[in-house]
Amino acid sequence: MNKTIHGIVHGKTIELDEELGVADGQEVEVSVKIVQAKGKWGEGILRSAGGWSEYPEMDAVMKKIHEDRKLERRSTMEEEWQH
């Protein structure tokens, strides 16, 4: 049998995307071909930019989160000063 299956390397282990279809314990011979990345590093985040652009309420939500975090940090710092 000759079969091409993709996987990810983790140290000395290769995690395959699918089952090989061979018995557990069966000895196999492995040939490795390095797969080049599909795009440049960082392109994914650039493609996702503007994902919330159609939700104008997100500005208010993000502002609220920012204010809550500032208050949380301030109260934590005050607690540390008191000790």
N, CA, C and O atoms as a Tinker XYZ file with bonds, in Angstrom:
   332  protein
     1  N      0.860000   -1.177000    0.000000    73     2
     2  CA     0.000000    0.000000    0.000000    64     1     3
     3  C      0.905000    1.239000    0.000000    63     2     4     5
     4  O      1.897000    1.293000    0.727000    81     3
     5  N      0.555000    2.216000   -0.813000    73     3     6
     6  CA     1.218000    3.507000   -0.843000    64     5     7
     7  C      0.136000    4.554000   -0.658000    63     6     8     9
     8  O     -0.806000    4.614000   -1.449000    81     7
     9  N      0.251000    5.381000    0.373000    73     7    10
    10  CA    -0.812000    6.319000    0.702000    64     9    11
    11  C     -0.195000    7.628000    1.182000    63    10    12    13
    12  O      0.798000    7.618000    1.910000    81    11
    13  N     -0.780000    8.754000    0.776000    73    11    14
    14  CA    -0.317000   10.059000    1.240000    64    13    15
    15  C     -1.311000   10.596000    2.257000    63    14    16    17
    16  O     -2.499000   10.741000    1.967000    81    15
    17  N     -0.813000   10.889000    3.450000    73    15    18
    18  CA    -1.637000   11.436000    4.523000    64    17    19
    19  C     -0.882000   12.609000    5.126000    63    18    20    21
    20  O      0.333000   12.541000    5.310000    81    19
    21  N     -1.581000   13.658000    5.425000    73    19    22
    22  CA    -0.943000   14.827000    6.040000    64    21    23
    23  C     -0.943000   14.680000    7.554000    63    22    24    25
    24  O     -1.774000   13.974000    8.125000    81    23
    25  N     -0.007000   15.352000    8.185000    73    23    26
    26  CA     0.086000   15.319000    9.630000    64    25    27
    27  C      0.899000   16.490000   10.140000    63    26    28    29
    28  O      1.398000   17.308000    9.367000    81    27
    29  N      1.024000   16.555000   11.460000    73    27    30
    30  CA     1.776000   17.611000   12.139000    64    29    31
    31  C      2.832000   16.948000   13.019000    63    30    32    33
    32  O      2.542000   15.983000   13.726000    81    31
    33  N      4.048000   17.466000   12.973000    73    31    34
    34  CA     5.145000   16.932000   13.772000    64    33    35
    35  C      5.123000   17.557000   15.159000    63    34    36    37
    36  O      5.012000   18.775000   15.305000    81    35
    37  N      5.230000   16.707000   16.175000    73    35    38
    38  CA     5.349000   17.121000   17.574000    64    37    39
    39  C      6.538000   16.354000   18.149000    63    38    40    41
    40  O      6.373000   15.247000   18.660000    81    39
    41  N      7.737000   16.937000   18.067000    73    39    42
    42  CA     8.932000   16.228000   18.527000    64    41    43
    43  C      9.188000   15.017000   17.660000    63    42    44    45
    44  O      9.359000   15.148000   16.448000    81    43
    45  N      9.217000   13.821000   18.272000    73    43    46
    46  CA     9.442000   12.591000   17.519000    64    45    47
    47  C      8.134000   11.934000   17.074000    63    46    48    49
    48  O      8.149000   10.841000   16.509000    81    47
    49  N      7.014000   12.593000   17.324000    73    47    50
    50  CA     5.704000   12.043000   16.981000    64    49    51
    51  C      5.101000   12.815000   15.814000    63    50    52    53
    52  O      5.228000   14.038000   15.742000    81    51
    53  N      4.452000   12.111000   14.909000    73    51    54
    54  CA     3.708000   12.751000   13.821000    64    53    55
    55  C      2.240000   12.437000   14.030000    63    54    56    57
    56  O      1.836000   11.275000   13.995000    81    55
    57  N      1.440000   13.474000   14.247000    73    55    58
    58  CA    -0.002000   13.315000   14.437000    64    57    59
    59  C     -0.663000   13.379000   13.061000    63    58    60    61
    60  O     -0.624000   14.415000   12.396000    81    59
    61  N     -1.266000   12.271000   12.639000    73    59    62
    62  CA    -1.864000   12.180000   11.305000    64    61    63
    63  C     -3.282000   12.732000   11.293000    63    62    64    65
    64  O     -3.994000   12.663000   12.295000    81    63
    65  N     -3.686000   13.283000   10.146000    73    63    66
    66  CA    -5.024000   13.844000    9.993000    64    65    67
    67  C     -6.107000   12.775000    9.919000    63    66    68    69
    68  O     -7.282000   13.069000   10.140000    81    67
    69  N     -5.723000   11.533000    9.608000    73    67    70
    70  CA    -6.698000   10.445000    9.482000    64    69    71
    71  C     -6.039000    9.118000    9.832000    63    70    72    73
    72  O     -4.816000    9.025000    9.934000    81    71
    73  N     -6.857000    8.106000   10.012000    73    71    74
    74  CA    -6.350000    6.766000   10.311000    64    73    75
    75  C     -5.619000    6.206000    9.091000    63    74    76    77
    76  O     -6.002000    6.462000    7.950000    81    75
    77  N     -4.566000    5.441000    9.352000    73    75    78
    78  CA    -3.836000    4.802000    8.256000    64    77    79
    79  C     -4.573000    3.600000    7.684000    63    78    80    81
    80  O     -4.449000    3.279000    6.502000    81    79
    81  N     -5.335000    2.948000    8.536000    73    79    82
    82  CA    -6.023000    1.744000    8.080000    64    81    83
    83  C     -5.141000    0.507000    8.138000    63    82    84    85
    84  O     -5.359000   -0.453000    7.398000    81    83
    85  N     -4.150000    0.530000    9.013000    73    83    86
    86  CA    -3.301000   -0.648000    9.207000    64    85    87
    87  C     -3.436000   -1.091000   10.663000    63    86    88    89
    88  O     -3.859000   -0.321000   11.525000    81    87
    89  N     -3.072000   -2.334000   10.915000    73    87    90
    90  CA    -3.198000   -2.903000   12.257000    64    89    91
    91  C     -2.253000   -2.210000   13.233000    63    90    92    93
    92  O     -1.144000   -1.821000   12.868000    81    91
    93  N     -2.700000   -2.060000   14.473000    73    91    94
    94  CA    -1.873000   -1.494000   15.528000    64    93    95
    95  C     -0.641000   -2.368000   15.701000    63    94    96    97
    96  O     -0.762000   -3.590000   15.783000    81    95
    97  N      0.528000   -1.775000   15.756000    73    95    98
    98  CA     1.763000   -2.529000   15.901000    64    97    99
    99  C      2.417000   -2.896000   14.584000    63    98   100   101
   100  O      3.536000   -3.409000   14.562000    81    99
   101  N      1.724000   -2.634000   13.487000    73    99   102
   102  CA     2.276000   -2.955000   12.160000    64   101   103
   103  C      3.487000   -2.065000   11.889000    63   102   104   105
   104  O      3.419000   -0.850000   12.079000    81   103
   105  N      4.571000   -2.649000   11.456000    73   103   106
   106  CA     5.753000   -1.871000   11.098000    64   105   107
   107  C      5.507000   -1.197000    9.751000    63   106   108   109
   108  O      4.985000   -1.816000    8.824000    81   107
   109  N      5.885000    0.064000    9.653000    73   107   110
   110  CA     5.714000    0.823000    8.407000    64   109   111
   111  C      7.002000    1.569000    8.088000    63   110   112   113
   112  O      7.859000    1.752000    8.953000    81   111
   113  N      7.124000    1.987000    6.867000    73   111   114
   114  CA     8.234000    2.825000    6.448000    64   113   115
   115  C      7.657000    4.192000    6.135000    63   114   116   117
   116  O      6.650000    4.297000    5.435000    81   115
   117  N      8.283000    5.235000    6.643000    73   115   118
   118  CA     7.745000    6.583000    6.496000    64   117   119
   119  C      8.689000    7.425000    5.654000    63   118   120   121
   120  O      9.901000    7.430000    5.869000    81   119
   121  N      8.113000    8.137000    4.688000    73   119   122
   122  CA     8.850000    9.104000    3.889000    64   121   123
   123  C      8.224000   10.463000    4.172000    63   122   124   125
   124  O      7.003000   10.609000    4.102000    81   123
   125  N      9.045000   11.457000    4.490000    73   123   126
   126  CA     8.519000   12.757000    4.894000    64   125   127
   127  C      8.810000   13.804000    3.819000    63   126   128   129
   128  O      9.929000   13.916000    3.319000    81   127
   129  N      7.780000   14.557000    3.485000    73   127   130
   130  CA     7.910000   15.686000    2.557000    64   129   131
   131  C      7.409000   16.912000    3.312000    63   130   132   133
   132  O      6.278000   16.918000    3.797000    81   131
   133  N      8.239000   17.949000    3.417000    73   131   134
   134  CA     7.859000   19.163000    4.128000    64   133   135
   135  C      6.853000   19.934000    3.274000    63   134   136   137
   136  O      7.100000   20.206000    2.099000    81   135
   137  N      5.712000   20.283000    3.881000    73   135   138
   138  CA     4.665000   21.045000    3.191000    64   137   139
   139  C      4.878000   22.516000    3.516000    63   138   140   141
   140  O      4.924000   22.899000    4.685000    81   139
   141  N      5.006000   23.329000    2.493000    73   139   142
   142  CA     5.208000   24.760000    2.708000    64   141   143
   143  C      3.910000   25.407000    3.181000    63   142   144   145
   144  O      2.817000   24.970000    2.821000    81   143
   145  N      4.047000   26.446000    3.985000    73   143   146
   146  CA     2.884000   27.185000    4.472000    64   145   147
   147  C      2.099000   27.731000    3.290000    63   146   148   149
   148  O      2.671000   28.075000    2.255000    81   147
   149  N      0.802000   27.805000    3.452000    73   147   150
   150  CA    -0.063000   28.247000    2.355000    64   149   151
   151  C      0.023000   29.747000    2.106000    63   150   152   153
   152  O     -0.313000   30.219000    1.019000    81   151
   153  N      0.462000   30.482000    3.086000    73   151   154
   154  CA     0.580000   31.928000    2.917000    64   153   155
   155  C      1.681000   32.456000    3.804000    63   154   156   157
   156  O      2.311000   31.702000    4.546000    81   155
   157  N      1.909000   33.734000    3.727000    73   155   158
   158  CA     2.921000   34.355000    4.570000    64   157   159
   159  C      2.418000   34.431000    6.003000    63   158   160   161
   160  O      1.216000   34.500000    6.261000    81   159
   161  N      3.375000   34.414000    6.932000    73   159   162
   162  CA     3.027000   34.535000    8.329000    64   161   163
   163  C      2.312000   35.863000    8.548000    63   162   164   165
   164  O      2.767000   36.900000    8.065000    81   163
   165  N      1.201000   35.837000    9.271000    73   163   166
   166  CA     0.461000   37.049000    9.590000    64   165   167
   167  C     -0.691000   37.353000    8.653000    63   166   168   169
   168  O     -1.519000   38.210000    8.961000    81   167
   169  N     -0.767000   36.674000    7.515000    73   167   170
   170  CA    -1.853000   36.956000    6.568000    64   169   171
   171  C     -3.221000   36.635000    7.150000    63   170   172   173
   172  O     -4.202000   37.312000    6.841000    81   171
   173  N     -3.292000   35.609000    7.989000    73   171   174
   174  CA    -4.577000   35.220000    8.577000    64   173   175
   175  C     -5.184000   36.325000    9.417000    63   174   176   177
   176  O     -6.380000   36.602000    9.320000    81   175
   177  N     -4.363000   36.955000   10.240000    73   175   178
   178  CA    -4.884000   38.027000   11.095000    64   177   179
   179  C     -5.290000   39.221000   10.246000    63   178   180   181
   180  O     -6.262000   39.908000   10.561000    81   179
   181  N     -4.551000   39.471000    9.169000    73   179   182
   182  CA    -4.919000   40.578000    8.290000    64   181   183
   183  C     -6.264000   40.315000    7.604000    63   182   184   185
   184  O     -7.064000   41.233000    7.425000    81   183
   185  N     -6.506000   39.056000    7.222000    73   183   186
   186  CA    -7.780000   38.715000    6.584000    64   185   187
   187  C     -8.941000   38.846000    7.561000    63   186   188   189
   188  O    -10.068000   39.138000    7.160000    81   187
   189  N     -8.660000   38.627000    8.851000    73   187   190
   190  CA    -9.734000   38.695000    9.839000    64   189   191
   191  C    -10.013000   40.126000   10.299000    63   190   192   193
   192  O    -11.025000   40.373000   10.955000    81   191
   193  N     -9.148000   41.054000    9.970000    73   191   194
   194  CA    -9.335000   42.444000   10.396000    64   193   195
   195  C    -10.657000   42.979000    9.848000    63   194   196   197
   196  O    -10.996000   42.765000    8.684000    81   195
   197  N    -11.384000   43.667000   10.694000    73   195   198
   198  CA   -12.663000   44.234000   10.278000    64   197   199
   199  C    -13.828000   43.265000   10.404000    63   198   200   201
   200  O    -14.921000   43.542000    9.910000    81   199
   201  N    -13.609000   42.147000   11.052000    73   199   202
   202  CA   -14.656000   41.137000   11.196000    64   201   203
   203  C    -15.886000   41.628000   11.940000    63   202   204   205
   204  O    -16.983000   41.109000   11.735000    81   203
   205  N    -15.714000   42.636000   12.811000    73   203   206
   206  CA   -16.830000   43.184000   13.581000    64   205   207
   207  C    -17.324000   44.505000   12.994000    63   206   208   209
   208  O    -18.106000   45.209000   13.634000    81   207
   209  N    -16.884000   44.845000   11.803000    73   207   210
   210  CA   -17.202000   46.169000   11.237000    64   209   211
   211  C    -18.700000   46.410000   11.041000    63   210   212   213
   212  O    -19.139000   47.560000   11.014000    81   211
   213  N    -19.472000   45.364000   10.907000    73   211   214
   214  CA   -20.913000   45.526000   10.704000    64   213   215
   215  C    -21.698000   45.551000   12.016000    63   214   216   217
   216  O    -22.929000   45.526000   12.010000    81   215
   217  N    -20.981000   45.602000   13.138000    73   215   218
   218  CA   -21.613000   45.636000   14.449000    64   217   219
   219  C    -21.171000   46.907000   15.184000    63   218   220   221
   220  O    -20.242000   46.864000   15.991000    81   219
   221  N    -21.833000   48.036000   14.906000    73   219   222
   222  CA   -21.404000   49.306000   15.507000    64   221   223
   223  C    -21.450000   49.298000   17.034000    63   222   224   225
   224  O    -20.747000   50.083000   17.670000    81   223
   225  N    -22.262000   48.430000   17.634000    73   223   226
   226  CA   -22.336000   48.374000   19.102000    64   225   227
   227  C    -21.045000   47.832000   19.723000    63   226   228   229
   228  O    -20.850000   47.951000   20.933000    81   227
   229  N    -20.167000   47.243000   18.917000    73   227   230
   230  CA   -18.921000   46.687000   19.439000    64   229   231
   231  C    -18.013000   47.761000   20.013000    63   230   232   233
   232  O    -17.250000   47.486000   20.939000    81   231
   233  N    -18.075000   48.979000   19.486000    73   231   234
   234  CA   -17.261000   50.062000   20.053000    64   233   235
   235  C    -17.633000   50.284000   21.512000    63   234   236   237
   236  O    -16.757000   50.427000   22.364000    81   235
   237  N    -18.920000   50.311000   21.797000    73   235   238
   238  CA   -19.374000   50.513000   23.173000    64   237   239
   239  C    -18.999000   49.317000   24.048000    63   238   240   241
   240  O    -18.597000   49.495000   25.197000    81   239
   241  N    -19.125000   48.119000   23.522000    73   239   242
   242  CA   -18.767000   46.912000   24.277000    64   241   243
   243  C    -17.285000   46.932000   24.625000    63   242   244   245
   244  O    -16.911000   46.669000   25.768000    81   243
   245  N    -16.443000   47.241000   23.648000    73   243   246
   246  CA   -15.003000   47.264000   23.889000    64   245   247
   247  C    -14.624000   48.368000   24.872000    63   246   248   249
   248  O    -13.739000   48.177000   25.706000    81   247
   249  N    -15.283000   49.512000   24.781000    73   247   250
   250  CA   -15.016000   50.599000   25.716000    64   249   251
   251  C    -15.360000   50.163000   27.141000    63   250   252   253
   252  O    -14.606000   50.438000   28.074000    81   251
   253  N    -16.502000   49.480000   27.311000    73   251   254
   254  CA   -16.933000   48.993000   28.621000    64   253   255
   255  C    -15.912000   47.989000   29.180000    63   254   256   257
   256  O    -15.565000   48.050000   30.360000    81   255
   257  N    -15.443000   47.084000   28.347000    73   255   258
   258  CA   -14.440000   46.104000   28.779000    64   257   259
   259  C    -13.174000   46.829000   29.240000    63   258   260   261
   260  O    -12.602000   46.499000   30.279000    81   259
   261  N    -12.747000   47.814000   28.457000    73   259   262
   262  CA   -11.552000   48.578000   28.801000    64   261   263
   263  C    -11.719000   49.291000   30.147000    63   262   264   265
   264  O    -10.822000   49.254000   30.989000    81   263
   265  N    -12.856000   49.929000   30.340000    73   263   266
   266  CA   -13.118000   50.634000   31.609000    64   265   267
   267  C    -13.176000   49.660000   32.781000    63   266   268   269
   268  O    -12.637000   49.947000   33.850000    81   267
   269  N    -13.823000   48.514000   32.593000    73   267   270
   270  CA   -13.899000   47.509000   33.657000    64   269   271
   271  C    -12.502000   47.017000   34.053000    63   270   272   273
   272  O    -12.215000   46.823000   35.234000    81   271
   273  N    -11.649000   46.822000   33.061000    73   271   274
   274  CA   -10.295000   46.351000   33.350000    64   273   275
   275  C     -9.501000   47.404000   34.112000    63   274   276   277
   276  O     -8.736000   47.075000   35.018000    81   275
   277  N     -9.683000   48.673000   33.742000    73   275   278
   278  CA    -8.995000   49.740000   34.472000    64   277   279
   279  C     -9.435000   49.758000   35.929000    63   278   280   281
   280  O     -8.603000   49.896000   36.825000    81   279
   281  N    -10.746000   49.619000   36.175000    73   279   282
   282  CA   -11.257000   49.596000   37.541000    64   281   283
   283  C    -10.718000   48.399000   38.314000    63   282   284   285
   284  O    -10.353000   48.517000   39.483000    81   283
   285  N    -10.671000   47.250000   37.652000    73   283   286
   286  CA   -10.178000   46.032000   38.287000    64   285   287
   287  C     -8.710000   46.197000   38.692000    63   286   288   289
   288  O     -8.318000   45.819000   39.796000    81   287
   289  N     -7.907000   46.761000   37.795000    73   287   290
   290  CA    -6.495000   46.975000   38.111000    64   289   291
   291  C     -6.343000   47.969000   39.256000    63   290   292   293
   292  O     -5.521000   47.781000   40.153000    81   291
   293  N     -7.148000   49.029000   39.213000    73   291   294
   294  CA    -7.069000   50.053000   40.246000    64   293   295
   295  C     -7.399000   49.455000   41.617000    63   294   296   297
   296  O     -6.691000   49.721000   42.588000    81   295
   297  N     -8.464000   48.651000   41.707000    73   295   298
   298  CA    -8.843000   48.065000   42.999000    64   297   299
   299  C     -7.795000   47.068000   43.472000    63   298   300   301
   300  O     -7.552000   46.965000   44.674000    81   299
   301  N     -7.171000   46.333000   42.565000    73   299   302
   302  CA    -6.117000   45.385000   42.931000    64   301   303
   303  C     -4.913000   46.136000   43.489000    63   302   304   305
   304  O     -4.321000   45.727000   44.487000    81   303
   305  N     -4.559000   47.236000   42.836000    73   303   306
   306  CA    -3.420000   48.024000   43.309000    64   305   307
   307  C     -3.711000   48.625000   44.684000    63   306   308   309
   308  O     -2.826000   48.667000   45.538000    81   307
   309  N     -4.936000   49.089000   44.905000    73   307   310
   310  CA    -5.304000   49.653000   46.206000    64   309   311
   311  C     -5.212000   48.604000   47.300000    63   310   312   313
   312  O     -4.776000   48.903000   48.411000    81   311
   313  N     -5.621000   47.371000   46.994000    73   311   314
   314  CA    -5.529000   46.289000   47.970000    64   313   315
   315  C     -4.072000   46.010000   48.329000    63   314   316   317
   316  O     -3.749000   45.769000   49.492000    81   315
   317  N     -3.197000   46.044000   47.326000    73   315   318
   318  CA    -1.784000   45.780000   47.576000    64   317   319
   319  C     -1.186000   46.880000   48.440000    63   318   320   321
   320  O     -0.363000   46.592000   49.310000    81   319
   321  N     -1.578000   48.138000   48.224000    73   319   322
   322  CA    -1.050000   49.247000   49.009000    64   321   323
   323  C     -1.471000   49.139000   50.468000    63   322   324   325
   324  O     -0.731000   49.548000   51.361000    81   323
   325  N     -2.660000   48.588000   50.713000    73   323   326
   326  CA    -3.178000   48.509000   52.069000    64   325   327
   327  C     -2.456000   47.454000   52.890000    63   326   328   329
   328  O     -2.482000   47.506000   54.119000    81   327
   329  N     -1.813000   46.501000   52.235000    73   327   330
   330  CA    -1.137000   45.422000   52.965000    64   329   331
   331  C      0.252000   45.766000   53.258000    63   330   332
   332  O      0.970000   44.973000   53.866000    81   331
